[in-house]
Amino acid sequence: MASDFGLMVDNKPESQDFITGGYSSLVKAAQPGPILDNQGNILGEHRGIPFYTIGQRKGLGISAKEPLYVVDIDPGRNAIIVGSKDEVYRDELIASGLNWIAIEELKRPTKVKARIRYRHKETEAIITPLRQDRLYVKFKEPQMAITPGQAVVFYRGDVVIGGGTIETQGLEA
């Protein structure tokens, strides 16, 4: 197939083994852990943090007077933290792994439009450079389900000026 597209790799032998012992030695199995409320009360047990995301409501396996949502994931404690829908909304984040496209470098606080997921509406924000290639983002209005590990993209008008990876959904880092 590679030769059909004129790629120079068409006659290279395949290489699928990259570590002695195989890939499974690198993958840690999902571990069950506690589902907690914001006060640290145990409400149930989850089947492993890879199966949950910030903002998730279904599939938690717990019942409460009001619907509960995943508001945070704490890998250090292997815990899922749940709360009300209002608690899923945050108005700030820290981003890292920055990639500037339309500017060379951000040197001072700058007003932009920001988007935290593909189908999410662009929202006014102030971005402020931090040390160690990190950035503080303060949204004009709280955003639902700011999720560490996902992308945040910055716009000036219709032009993408850059983006990064969401590190935290607040100032905890």
C-alpha positions, 0 to 999 in steps of 0.5 A: 500500500505504501508503494501505491502512494510513492512512500519510501517505506514500502520495502522496509520490514515490519517492526512490531516488537519494541520491548523484551517481555511485550507490551503488556508489561507496560500497561497497568491494569485498572484498579478499583477505588473509592468514589468520594464526595467533596467532603471525602465521604465514600459513596461507592467504588469505581472500576478504575479511573480510565473508565471515567471522565470529568462531567460524566453522570451515567455509569457511576453505580451510585444513587443519591437525592440529586444527579451526581457528576464526576467533578475531579479524578485523583490518580494519586488516591485512585479516587473519583470525586463526584458532586452536583452539576454546578460543581462541574463548572470551573472558570480557570485552568493551567495549560502546559505543552504550549504551541504558539502558531500566530505569535512567537511567544506570549509575554503578558496577559492577553484577551483571547477566545478559548475553546476547551473541546471540539464542539464547545463554543469559543469563550472570552478568556484572559491568558497569562504566561507562567514559568516553565512553559505553562499558562494560566487561563481565566474564563469570563464565564465558567466552563463545564467539564474542564478536563486535564489531558484535553486540548485548549485552543486560543483564537484572536478573531478567526485565527488560531494563535496557539494552544496547549494541554490542560494540566489542571482545572484550577490553580492547584498545580 
